[in-house]
Amino acid sequence: MASPLNDEERSESAEDIRRDEGSAARSGELWYANVADFVSDRFIYLVSCPTPESGRVWCPEWYRHAEALSRLDSLWRAWENLRWDAGMGMSSWWTHHVDPHMRALTDPLTGPFARCADGHQNPVPLPIESPPEDLFSDQRPPTVRDPFALD
């Protein structure tokens, strides 16, 4: 199928290409070094602390809860990516990332901080029974013992 643009309309200047490549490179740059920096420097100022009347729970030692750490790390990485979208980036971040994660994080019955209403409590992992040894097979690809082997 032929391009709907003629050759004159399709041509980009070297400056246009450099600008596009620079924008693409910038989007890979992180503003914050890690999730802890993001939470302490930005996130805590953007999201309101739950009030006692809300029933919602936040734990100041959020980093000691694996689920919270994973969710906040996801929020940080989404923010890092979406901050480059001047149009819908932050709206998307709030509606598709912050709002559902905060509902899950601060849920007083099922959230990772549910036991922390009166101060941090260590998380309790889900109880499990070990499955029979031969029930699951190793799904990882086989490793090559000789790094120079072709097979």
C-alpha positions in Angstrom: 0.0 0.0 0.0 1.3 3.4 -0.9 1.9 6.1 1.7 -0.8 8.8 1.8 2.0 11.4 2.1 4.0 12.5 -0.9 7.8 12.6 -0.7 7.9 16.3 0.3 5.5 15.7 3.2 7.3 12.6 4.4 10.8 14.1 4.7 12.0 15.0 8.1 14.8 17.4 8.8 17.9 16.3 10.7 16.8 18.5 13.5 13.3 16.8 13.7 15.0 13.4 13.8 17.5 14.6 16.6 14.6 16.0 18.6 12.6 12.8 18.3 15.6 10.7 19.3 16.3 13.0 22.2 12.7 12.7 23.4 12.9 8.9 23.2 16.2 8.9 25.1 14.8 11.2 27.8 11.8 8.9 28.4 14.2 6.3 29.6 15.8 8.6 32.2 14.6 8.2 35.8 13.9 11.3 37.9 14.1 9.3 41.2 16.9 6.9 42.0 14.5 4.4 43.6 11.0 3.9 45.0 12.0 5.1 48.5 13.1 8.5 47.0 9.8 8.7 45.0 7.6 7.9 48.0 9.4 10.3 50.4 9.9 13.2 48.0 6.7 13.2 46.0 4.1 10.5 46.7 3.4 11.4 50.3 2.6 15.0 49.2 0.3 13.9 46.4 -1.8 11.4 48.3 -3.8 12.3 51.4 -3.2 10.4 54.6 -6.3 8.4 55.5 -8.2 9.8 58.4 -9.3 7.6 61.3 -13.0 8.1 60.2 -12.2 6.7 56.7 -11.3 3.3 58.2 -8.4 3.2 55.7 -5.0 2.3 57.0 -1.5 3.4 56.0 1.7 2.0 57.6 4.7 4.4 57.9 6.9 1.3 57.5 5.4 0.6 54.1 8.7 -0.8 52.8 8.4 -3.8 55.3 5.3 -5.0 53.4 6.1 -6.9 50.2 2.8 -6.2 48.6 3.0 -2.5 49.4 6.6 -2.3 48.2 5.6 -3.9 44.9 2.6 -1.7 44.4 4.5 1.5 45.3 7.4 0.4 43.0 4.8 0.0 40.2 3.4 3.4 40.9 6.8 5.0 40.8 7.7 3.3 37.5 4.4 4.3 36.0 4.9 7.9 37.1 8.5 7.9 35.6 7.1 6.7 32.3 3.8 8.8 32.2 5.4 12.1 33.3 6.7 12.5 29.7 3.1 12.5 28.4 2.1 16.2 28.7 -1.4 15.5 27.5 -2.9 12.5 29.4 0.1 11.1 31.4 -0.8 12.3 34.8 -4.5 11.8 34.4 -3.8 8.2 33.4 -1.4 7.8 36.3 -4.1 8.9 38.8 -7.0 7.0 37.4 -5.4 3.8 36.2 -2.6 3.5 38.8 -2.9 5.5 42.0 -6.6 5.2 42.6 -6.8 1.4 42.4 -3.5 0.8 44.1 -4.4 3.1 47.0 -7.8 1.4 47.5 -5.9 -1.9 47.7 -3.1 -0.6 49.9 -5.2 1.1 52.4 -8.1 -1.4 52.6 -8.7 -1.9 56.3 -9.8 -5.6 55.8 -7.6 -7.0 53.0 -4.8 -4.4 52.4 -1.2 -5.1 53.4 -1.5 -2.5 56.2 -4.8 -4.0 57.7 -3.0 -5.1 60.9 -1.1 -1.8 61.2 -3.9 0.5 62.5 -2.2 0.9 65.8 1.4 0.9 64.5 3.4 -1.4 62.2 2.8 -5.1 62.5 4.9 -7.6 60.5 3.1 -9.0 57.6 1.8 -12.6 57.9 2.3 -14.6 54.7 -0.4 -16.7 53.2 -0.4 -20.2 54.6 0.5 -22.9 52.1 1.1 -26.6 51.9 4.0 -27.9 49.9 2.7 -29.6 46.7 3.8 -33.1 45.8 7.3 -33.0 44.4 6.5 -34.3 40.9 3.4 -32.1 40.4 5.2 -29.3 38.7 8.0 -29.4 36.2 10.8 -26.9 35.8 9.6 -24.3 33.2 13.0 -22.6 32.8 14.8 -23.2 29.5 17.7 -25.7 29.8 21.0 -24.1 30.4 23.9 -24.6 28.1 26.9 -26.0 29.9 29.4 -25.0 27.2 29.0 -21.3 26.3 30.7 -21.9 22.9 28.4 -24.8 22.0 26.0 -24.2 19.1 23.3 -26.5 20.3 
